[in-house]
């Protein structure tokens, strides 16, 4: 059997980084060229996913357009 995912513990440092991701991510979305993205905000799971991906230097697998938009602009590789 193959394992494709792991569960990550979120420590204080990652939680604080997620807060920074939230602020920057919402700013990026509000200035996006696509009108539908300008109305969006990152969820707590989106911001935490980006923070963990940056910290671990791993890609994000998502079909979520606002998550993908912000992740790419923050240097995270997005698959899908």
N, C-alpha and C positions, 0 to 999 in steps of 0.2 A: 504494500500500500504506500502511496506517495503522500507526502505532506506538502501542501502548497502555501499554507498560511501559518503564521504563528500569532499568538496573543502577546501583546506588548504591555508591560506595566507602564503606566504614565506617572513619572516622578514629578517633583516640583519644578525642576528645570524645564521639562518638556511642557508642562502646563503653562508656565510663564512664556515660553516660546510660542505656544498656541495663541496666547493673548496678543502677542505682537503680530502673528500671522493674521489674526482676525482684523486688526486695525488696518494693516496694509492691504489685505485681501478685499475688504469692503471698499477701500479707496480705489483700488484697481478696478473693481466691478463698477463703481459709480462713474468712472471715466471711460468705460469700455465703448468701443465704436458701435457695438450691437445694442440697440435699444432694449431688448429683452434682458440682457445681462445687467444693464444699469439699474434695473429694479430689484436685483437679487442681493442677498447677503450670504456670507458663509455661515454654515451651521457649526455647532460645537464639534460634531464629528468630522466635518470637512477641515476645520482649522487644526484639529488634533492630527488628522491624517497627514496633512502637509508638514506639520512640525516633526512628527515621527519620521516621515520620509526624508526630510532634510537631515535630521540627526543621524539616521542609519544609512543615508546615501543609497536609498532604494527607490524604485519607481512606484507610482500609484496606478492601480488598475481601476478605471472608472469610465462610466458613460455619462456622468454628471457634468453638464457643460460649464457651470460656474466653478466647480471644483477644478476641472481640467484647465480652464482659463487662468485661474489664479496660480495653480501649481506650476504651470509652464512658465509663467512670468516670475516665479520665485526660484526657478532653476531646477524644478523637479521633473523628471521624465514621466510622461503620462502614456500608458498603454491602453489602447482601445479608443 
